[in-house]
Amino acid sequence: MLLKKIHIKNRSQFENVNLDLTYPEGHEKVGKPLNNICIIGDNGTGKTALLEWILQGYQKQASIPLFEHIHGAEYDDVGLSFQYSGNTTLKDNIFKLFYYSKGIDQLNLKELQEKFDENAIRNSRDLGPHDVHRFIHDLTGGKEILRLWYEFRANLTQLSSDYLHDEYEKLAEVLNKILNKFHLELNSAIELQKFRNLEFIELKAKEGTILPTEKWSAGIKQLIYTILPLYHLRPQEGVIIIDEPESSLHPNTQHILIDFYKSVCPKMQLIFATHSPILASSFEPWEVVDLQFNSNGKVEQRLYYEGENHVDNYKIYPMYLRWDSLLTNLFGVVGQSNDERLKKLEELAILDREMNLTEDNAMKKELFKKYESIAEKLDWATL
């Protein structure tokens, strides 16, 4: 069950906004829900609010009887339209919904170790499923990421030594694709006693030095805490919603982030809200929802096509643009740079005029040396 359309009648800064989240005419998947959706827009345009309304819509849809022929649901002033695959509903185990709010908790597992009752998990076979779930829920304060982290650890503790190492090899194959960018890798040479505390996932540098969790960077924590639940559940169908996935990540890592999520969950619908032009460059133009204020102060979608919604009518292709063009054409950044650059450009113009006016070769050479020095700082090529 994937999201295909959103209609917002009159809520917050939105007024009669229709968002078509399906492939356009001319595409081989025309009319089907987009696999990937990127929401961009200035602060205050409602990106986070939109993600939360989507989440609420799914939650409310799941609380009512579902049938194959139900194609939409309306709650208050926000209408959501879904597409079901076969008889799959939100209540089926195959469907999973992940929502990562802005600023994913940068967790310090060591701080939680004192609260962790190891025996409750180790002896979980003596407890009913509801008791175990409630225990984990209370321990983690209801945080979904932490709950799944504990469940993953609990499941691993039930494995024999051979199976445990096999599972770690599979996890390493997934995580190392992105950890290697930081010159790190998952330490697969684990010891069973490591599972007596919360730090059962270890990272190590290429030279073999173990990197304890308290030394993990904010970006590495976010990646691992985000990917681990996805890897643990291995969902076959559903939606992943992430607000600002670029948080704490260097541009070189952002560049491969979307493909990384796709590789972990290739059948999931990915919905991101971002301020990153680098992330936006990973999307087709029909996958980008660009929110902007109109002259009345209301939010509307800026369309990248003219005429009918057809693949041949799009004028902006994020994947084809330079980084500076992305900032200008997608994010509306005005001007080339800050005021200091403009001052240097004016200096260049003055020097260029003086070189053309003077007939003194020595003076011309001196002026050109100044011109060349400034041009180099401005990243200009000189002839």
Beta strands, then each sheet from edge to edge (+ up, - down):
strand 1: 2-11
strand 2: 14-20
strand 3: 36-41
strand 4: 72-75
strand 5: 78-83
strand 6: 95-100
strand 7: 184-186
strand 8: 203-205
strand 9: 210-211
strand 10: 237-243
strand 11: 269-273
strand 12: 288-293
strand 13: 299-302
sheet 1: 2+ 1- 5+ 4-
sheet 2: 6+ 10+ 11+ 3+ 12+ 13-
sheet 3: 7+ 8- 9+
end
